[in-house]
Amino acid sequence: MEPLISIIVPVYQVEAYLDRCMESLLAQTYENLEIILVDDGSVDRCPIICDSYAEKDRRVHVIHQKNAGLSGARNAGIEAADGEYLAFVDPDDYVSRDFIRTLYELLEETECAISQCRFAYVQGEPLRGTKDRDYHVYRGESLMEQLYGAEEEATCFVVAWNKLYRKELFAKIRYPLGRIHEDEATTYLLFHEGKKLAFTERILYGYYTENTKSITAVFSRKRLQWLTAQEERILFFRENGYDRLIPAAYRKLCDACITFYLRCTEEVEDRTALQKDLMESLKRYRIQGAIWIQKLPFRTRMGYRLFCVSPYFYEKLQKRIQGSV
């Protein structure tokens, strides 16, 4: 008999989308599943919808809890899971019928601890994946390096929900409570623990967005928790022998300070204080990571220096450069 696989779905205020998500999970070609719905204190119809699925299908289990955020809901699912493997699916998203089977067979074939697929931004239309069997296996430092690729590629690696994990990876790892950007704070720990990841080129996961412009949210102070996650990662790299990746990690930190600063438009609450904090963070990273940042291209380092002197002239120069490309 094939092993039990647990799919953890954190549920909060998504009554308009939950049915679509659940129908995609119940239609999986891999049948030995338990689907754990963690109702994270929803005050809409989600608790009723969750219970109705549990009544209809014995594979569905429901946890009702006080609101603990996405991390708290995922952690509750991990604690309750009986499967040998774990997957996470967000409740407004949906997956292909062979999402679990493809990722499971990939793990078996490659003897990796984690498998992942490509995803597509969707607005309700069917997923249009391919039958492509191509895959890549990443190991050790090469696996960590994927977190610093081009934006969409790095996103594919850092998110929790397009993957299948061996459950033992979570023996000592949980998502940080009360924080956003919880994937940024956790996935690299799972990579280190798992050592190998198999990545199929097939698109098996649909990340739902009502409007593609909503992918870039309005900036707020909470977004600074992304910087905290990156700082923790750099410390982990230094303690665990990933020194070669530290220049790229500092570059990502410094670039984010600039990007966040420029996103602090007039409608952002506490704009002046936020920009001041971001400027101070950038200056601090340039000092803390001086020996690592020195390894970055000259043009990049000069860009950081110019921004610290005058964000206005930096932005003006960037627009001129982009306009000439």
C-alpha positions, 0 to 999 in steps of 0.5 A: 500500500502506498504511504499516507500523505498529509495535505495541510490547508490553513483556512481563514476567511476564504469562503468564496474559494475553499470549495474550489481548493477542496475539489482539486484536493479530493480529485487527486489521483493519489488516494491515500491522503489525509486532508487537514483543514485548520480553521484558524478562527474564521468568522465567515462560513469557512468552519461550516464548509470545513465540517461539511467536507469532513462529513462527506469524505473520511480523509478530511479532518478539521481543526478549529482553533483561535486565530494564530496566523498562517504560521500557527495554522500550519504548525497545528497541521504539522502536529496533527499529521499522521502521514509520512509526507507533508504538503501545504496548499493555501485555501484560495489556490488549487492544484492539478489532479496529479499534483501529489502523485507526481511529487511523490513519484519524484521523491521515490525516483530521486531519493530526495527529501523534498520535491517541488513543481512549478506554479502559475499565477491564475485567476480561476482558469484551469491549469495548463501544465505539460506532461514534461518529465524533465526534472533537476536535482539540487544538493547542499550549497547548490540548493541554497543558491537557488534562493538567490536566483531571478525573482520568479525562480527564487520565489518558486524555491522559497514558498512552502506550498508547491512542495512535498516533504518527508515529515521527519524534516519537521522534527525540530522545525516550525514556522515562526509565530506572529510573523509574515514572510514565514517561508523566508524564515523557514524554507532554508532550514528545511533545505539544510535538513533535507540536503537534496531537492528534486524540481519538476518543470511541470506546472501543478500548482495554481496560485490564485490572484484576483488581480495580477497587480495585487501580487505587489502589495502596498508596503507596510511596517510588517514587511520589515519582518522580511529583513529579519528573516534574511538577517537570520539566514545570514547568521545561519549561513555563517554558522553552517559553512555557506560562506560563498552565499553570504555576498548574495544574501547581503545583496538581497538585503540591501536591494530590499531596503532600497525597493521598500524605501521606494515603495513608501509612497505618500499613502503609506502610513508612517512613511517618513519613519519607515523610510528613515528605518530602511535607510538606517538598515541599509547603512548598517548592512553595509557596515556589518557585511563590508567584507562580503559586500566588497565581493559584489560588482563595483557598480552595485556597491556604488549604487548603494553609496549613491542611494545613502547620499541621495535616494532622489538622484539614485531613483532618477538615475535608475529610471534613466538607465531603464529608459535607455534599455 
